[in-house]
């Protein structure tokens, strides 16, 4: 929960608007999760949750944020 609260807090104070700031921060978090998964040599289809699964969750949030941005016309 804290990992999602931090990007939301930073997006609140972004100069380009909340939606675009949140989308950019979610994109950066996706890249960070992928890099951590590669560095830790985590399996993509492991039995437990790992950074790959977290990256997929952030990807879904990123896609939802982009869909809302696109539908609002901004």
N, C-alpha and C positions, 0 to 999 in steps of 0.2 A: 504494500500500500504506500509505503514511504517513497518507493522508486517512482511511483506515478504522481505523488503529491508534489515532488520537487519540480518536474517539468510544468505542472499546472501553475505552481506559484510563480515561476519565471515567466510563463506565458501571460500571466495577469499583468505584468509590468512591461510587456513588450511594446515597442513603438509601432509595429506594423499590424497590430490588432491581435486579439486573443486567439482566433482561429488559426491564422497563419503562423503565429509564434508557436502555438501548440503543435501544429503539424511539423514545423521545422525541428522542434525538440524531440518529437516522437521519432522522426526520421533519424536523428543523431543517436537516439537511444537504441534503435534497431541496429544500426551499424556497430555500436558499442557492444551489444549483446552478441552479435555475430563474431566480432573480434575476440571477445572473451571465450566463446565456445571453441574457436579454432585454437587459441593459445592453450586452453586447458585440455584440448583433444577430446572433447565430449562427443559421444555418438549421437547421430541425428535421431535415430529411433531407439533411444535407450529406454529402459524399463521405468526409470524415474524421471521427474521433471528436471530440465537443465536449461542452460542459456538459449538453446535452440528453440525450446518451447516458449520461453519468455519473448524471444524475438518474434515469433509468430503472433503472440498476443499483442505486442506493440504494432505489428504490421496491420492487424485488424483494426486497432484504434486509429492508426494513421489513415487507413482507407476510409473509415467512418468520418474522420475529421475533414478529409479532402472532399468527400461527398457532400458534407454540409457546407463547406466553403463554396463548392461549385454550384450547389442549389440556391445559395443565397445571392449569387451573382456578384460577389466581391472578388 
